Amino acid sequence: MRDARRTRATLGRTVAGLALATVLLGAADAQGIPPAERRSGFDRMAPETRAMQADDTANPGMLWVQDGAELFGRAPAPGAPACTACHAAASLRGAAARYPAWDEGTARPVDLESRIELCRTRHQGAAPLPREGRDLLALTAYLANLSRGLPLAPPADPRLAPARAEGKRLFETPMGQLGFSCAACHDAHWGRRLGAATIPQGHPTGYPLYRLEWQDLGSLERRLRNCLAGMRAEPFTPGSAQAVALTLYLMQRAAPLPLESPAVRP
């Protein structure tokens, strides 16, 4: 019994030491990845997965894009205006590449999903759509697809600076029971193996994207929840200030990589 306790204590110290080493490596690389070295996860996928993303007739995410185009042109309720009453699709090319952005009405940064919701409630008299629901994912995928191929270009608005700094802090801070940070994996160890998978740089270039593991389209927030759960940390509330701040920093960190939505990932 005494030997078993000693063995468990030794294993505990070993795991803690490995976690601390990983965190320290992440902190040493806190400046992030230089723009010239930034790579999309697309570059490291299997050829058949890359081919699925590149072919709109094979990319499952395009089903959501088609639904989003239909929703964009349809009034959400009798007597309410459709999105097309204010916006021509061509005028929105590039919009998704510039979010999160500052919202004057709420005096805070909002992500693309929140922008859609604010437009619905302010201008269409419609109820908010549930986060991660089919309709909101479809509208977000449609708007993101309009900007496909354009570089991510987060606004240089000084009002966003505090949120961007908070997002960077969250990215570099060890979280959860395992004590890992996002930077420890995606800045310090990208390109290495974690089990059978290659660690990506973690850029949000393809969201919403279709993940083969999910057999579904999902938002960046869904992926962040997965990562935080894997770290045994408390996931952020959808649409919260923390989630938007981290998204804002991730967009800045990825720029000027091109938007790919809807991407396909393993």
C-alpha positions as CSV (number, residue, x, y, z in Angstrom):
1,M,0.0,0.0,0.0
2,R,2.9,2.4,0.9
3,D,4.7,1.6,-2.3
4,A,1.5,2.3,-4.3
5,R,1.1,5.7,-2.7
6,R,4.7,6.5,-3.4
7,T,4.2,5.4,-7.1
8,R,1.1,7.6,-7.4
9,A,3.0,10.6,-5.9
10,T,5.9,10.1,-8.2
11,L,3.6,9.9,-11.2
12,G,1.8,13.1,-10.0
13,R,5.1,15.0,-9.8
14,T,6.1,13.8,-13.2
15,V,2.8,14.9,-14.9
16,A,3.0,18.2,-13.0
17,G,6.6,18.7,-14.2
18,L,5.7,18.0,-17.8
19,A,2.7,20.4,-17.6
20,L,5.0,23.1,-16.2
21,A,7.6,22.5,-18.9
22,T,4.9,22.8,-21.6
23,V,3.6,26.1,-20.0
24,L,7.1,27.5,-19.8
25,L,7.8,26.7,-23.4
26,G,4.5,28.4,-24.3
27,A,5.5,31.5,-22.3
28,A,8.9,31.6,-24.0
29,D,7.2,31.9,-27.3
30,A,4.5,34.4,-26.2
31,Q,5.3,36.7,-29.1
32,G,3.4,34.3,-31.4
33,I,4.0,33.2,-34.9
34,P,5.6,35.7,-37.3
35,P,3.2,36.6,-40.3
36,A,5.5,35.0,-42.8
37,E,5.4,31.7,-40.9
38,R,1.6,31.6,-40.4
39,R,-0.1,28.5,-41.9
40,S,-3.7,27.4,-42.2
41,G,-4.6,24.0,-40.9
42,F,-5.6,23.2,-44.5
43,D,-1.8,22.9,-45.4
44,R,-1.4,19.9,-43.1
45,M,-4.6,17.9,-43.9
46,A,-4.7,14.7,-45.8
47,P,-5.0,15.2,-49.6
48,E,-8.5,13.7,-49.7
49,T,-9.7,16.2,-47.0
50,R,-8.1,19.1,-48.8
51,A,-9.9,18.0,-52.0
52,M,-13.2,17.8,-50.2
53,Q,-12.8,21.4,-49.0
54,A,-11.7,22.7,-52.4
55,D,-14.7,21.2,-54.3
56,D,-17.9,23.0,-53.5
57,T,-19.9,20.0,-54.7
58,A,-18.2,17.8,-52.2
59,N,-17.8,20.2,-49.3
60,P,-20.6,19.4,-46.8
61,G,-20.4,23.0,-45.4
62,M,-21.9,24.4,-48.6
63,L,-25.3,23.0,-47.6
64,W,-25.3,25.5,-44.8
65,V,-24.1,28.3,-47.1
66,Q,-27.1,27.5,-49.4
67,D,-29.5,27.6,-46.5
68,G,-27.9,30.9,-45.4
69,A,-28.4,32.4,-48.8
70,E,-32.1,31.5,-48.7
71,L,-32.5,32.9,-45.2
72,F,-30.7,36.1,-46.2
73,G,-33.3,36.7,-48.9
74,R,-36.4,35.8,-46.8
75,A,-38.2,37.9,-44.3
76,P,-37.9,36.4,-40.8
77,A,-41.6,37.2,-40.1
78,P,-44.6,38.6,-42.0
79,G,-44.2,42.3,-42.5
80,A,-40.5,42.3,-41.5
81,P,-37.8,43.2,-44.0
82,A,-35.4,40.6,-45.3
83,C,-31.7,41.2,-45.0
84,T,-31.7,42.0,-48.7
85,A,-33.8,45.1,-48.0
86,C,-30.7,46.8,-46.6
87,H,-27.8,44.7,-47.9
88,A,-26.7,43.6,-51.4
89,A,-24.7,40.4,-51.1
90,A,-21.8,42.0,-53.1
91,S,-21.6,44.9,-50.7
92,L,-20.9,42.4,-47.8
93,R,-17.8,40.8,-49.4
94,G,-15.0,41.4,-46.9
95,A,-17.3,42.0,-43.9
96,A,-16.7,38.6,-42.3
97,A,-12.9,39.2,-42.5
98,R,-13.3,42.3,-40.3
99,Y,-15.0,40.7,-37.3
100,P,-15.1,41.0,-34.3
101,A,-15.7,44.8,-34.6
102,W,-17.0,47.6,-32.4
103,D,-20.7,48.1,-32.1
104,E,-21.8,51.6,-31.4
105,G,-25.2,50.7,-29.9
106,T,-23.8,48.4,-27.2
107,A,-20.4,50.1,-26.9
108,R,-18.5,46.8,-27.0
109,P,-16.9,44.5,-29.5
110,V,-19.2,41.9,-31.1
111,D,-18.5,38.9,-33.2
112,L,-20.2,38.1,-36.5
113,E,-22.9,36.0,-34.9
114,S,-23.8,38.8,-32.5
115,R,-23.8,41.3,-35.4
116,I,-26.4,39.1,-37.2
117,E,-28.5,38.9,-34.0
118,L,-28.3,42.7,-33.5
119,C,-29.5,43.3,-37.0
120,R,-32.4,40.9,-36.5
121,T,-33.5,42.5,-33.2
122,R,-32.9,46.1,-34.2
123,H,-34.0,46.2,-37.8
124,Q,-36.2,43.1,-38.4
125,G,-38.1,42.9,-35.1
126,A,-37.1,39.2,-35.0
127,A,-36.2,37.1,-32.0
128,P,-32.5,36.1,-31.6
129,L,-31.5,32.8,-33.0
130,P,-29.9,30.2,-30.7
131,R,-26.1,30.0,-30.8
132,E,-25.0,26.9,-32.7
133,G,-28.4,26.5,-34.1
134,R,-28.8,25.6,-37.8
135,D,-30.1,29.0,-38.9
136,L,-27.5,31.1,-37.2
137,L,-24.7,28.8,-38.5
138,A,-26.2,29.0,-42.0
139,L,-26.3,32.8,-42.0
140,T,-22.8,33.1,-40.6
141,A,-21.5,30.5,-43.1
142,Y,-23.2,32.4,-46.0
143,L,-21.6,35.8,-44.9
144,A,-18.2,34.2,-44.3
145,N,-18.3,32.4,-47.7
146,L,-18.9,35.8,-49.4
147,S,-15.5,36.8,-48.1
148,R,-13.7,33.5,-49.0
149,G,-10.2,34.1,-50.3
150,L,-9.9,37.6,-48.8
151,P,-7.3,38.2,-46.0
152,L,-8.3,38.4,-42.5
153,A,-8.2,42.1,-41.6
154,P,-9.3,42.9,-38.0
155,P,-10.1,46.6,-37.6
156,A,-7.4,48.9,-36.3
157,D,-10.0,50.6,-34.1
158,P,-8.4,51.7,-30.8
159,R,-11.6,50.9,-29.0
160,L,-10.8,47.2,-29.6
161,A,-7.4,47.4,-28.0
162,P,-8.5,46.4,-24.4
163,A,-10.4,43.4,-25.7
164,R,-7.6,42.3,-28.0
165,A,-5.1,42.6,-25.1
166,E,-7.5,40.5,-22.9
167,G,-7.8,37.9,-25.7
168,K,-4.0,37.7,-25.8
169,R,-3.8,37.2,-22.0
170,L,-6.4,34.4,-22.2
171,F,-4.5,32.8,-25.0
172,E,-1.3,32.8,-23.0
173,T,-2.7,32.0,-19.5
174,P,-2.6,28.4,-18.2
175,M,-6.1,27.2,-17.6
176,G,-8.0,24.3,-16.1
177,Q,-6.8,21.3,-14.0
178,L,-4.1,20.4,-16.6
179,G,-2.6,23.9,-16.4
180,F,-2.1,24.3,-20.2
181,S,-2.4,27.5,-22.2
182,C,-3.5,27.8,-25.8
183,A,0.0,29.2,-26.6
184,A,1.7,26.2,-25.1
185,C,0.3,24.0,-28.0
186,H,-0.4,26.3,-30.9
187,D,2.6,28.7,-30.6
188,A,5.3,26.5,-29.1
189,H,4.5,23.1,-30.4
190,W,2.7,23.5,-33.7
191,G,3.7,20.9,-36.3
192,R,4.5,18.3,-33.7
193,R,2.4,15.2,-32.9
194,L,-0.3,14.9,-30.2
195,G,-1.2,11.2,-30.4
196,A,-2.2,10.5,-34.0
197,A,-2.9,14.2,-34.8
198,T,-0.6,17.0,-35.9
199,I,-0.9,20.1,-33.7
200,P,-2.0,23.0,-35.9
201,Q,-1.2,26.7,-35.4
202,G,-4.8,27.1,-34.4
203,H,-5.9,29.9,-36.8
204,P,-9.7,30.6,-37.2
205,T,-9.6,30.9,-41.0
206,G,-12.3,28.5,-41.8
207,Y,-15.2,29.1,-39.4
208,P,-17.9,28.1,-39.5
209,L,-16.4,24.8,-40.7
210,Y,-17.4,21.2,-41.2
211,R,-15.5,18.9,-38.9
212,L,-15.5,15.2,-39.9
213,E,-15.3,14.3,-36.2
214,W,-18.5,16.2,-35.6
215,Q,-20.2,15.2,-38.8
216,D,-21.6,18.7,-38.6
217,L,-20.9,22.4,-39.1
218,G,-19.7,24.3,-36.1
219,S,-18.6,27.7,-35.0
220,L,-15.2,28.8,-33.6
221,E,-16.9,29.0,-30.1
222,R,-17.7,25.3,-30.4
223,R,-14.1,24.5,-31.1
224,L,-12.9,26.7,-28.2
225,R,-15.3,24.9,-25.9
226,N,-13.8,21.6,-27.0
227,C,-10.3,22.8,-26.3
228,L,-11.2,24.2,-22.9
229,A,-13.0,21.0,-22.0
230,G,-9.9,19.0,-23.0
231,M,-7.8,21.2,-20.7
232,R,-10.4,20.6,-18.0
233,A,-11.2,24.3,-17.8
234,E,-14.6,26.0,-17.6
235,P,-15.8,26.9,-21.1
236,F,-16.7,30.5,-21.9
237,T,-20.3,31.5,-22.1
238,P,-21.3,31.8,-25.8
239,G,-21.1,35.4,-27.0
240,S,-19.5,36.5,-23.7
241,A,-16.9,39.2,-23.4
242,Q,-14.2,36.6,-22.9
243,A,-15.2,34.6,-26.0
244,V,-15.3,37.7,-28.1
245,A,-11.9,38.9,-26.8
246,L,-10.2,35.6,-27.5
247,T,-11.8,35.5,-31.0
248,L,-10.6,39.1,-31.7
249,Y,-7.0,38.1,-30.7
250,L,-7.1,34.9,-32.7
251,M,-8.2,36.9,-35.8
252,Q,-5.3,39.3,-35.3
253,R,-2.9,36.5,-34.7
254,A,-4.0,34.8,-38.0
255,A,-4.0,37.9,-40.2
256,P,-3.4,38.1,-43.1
257,L,-4.2,34.5,-43.9
258,P,-7.2,34.2,-46.2
259,L,-10.7,33.3,-45.1
260,E,-11.7,29.7,-46.1
261,S,-15.2,29.2,-44.9
262,P,-16.7,26.8,-44.9
263,A,-13.5,24.9,-44.3
264,V,-13.4,21.1,-43.8
265,R,-11.2,19.7,-41.0
266,P,-10.7,16.1,-39.6
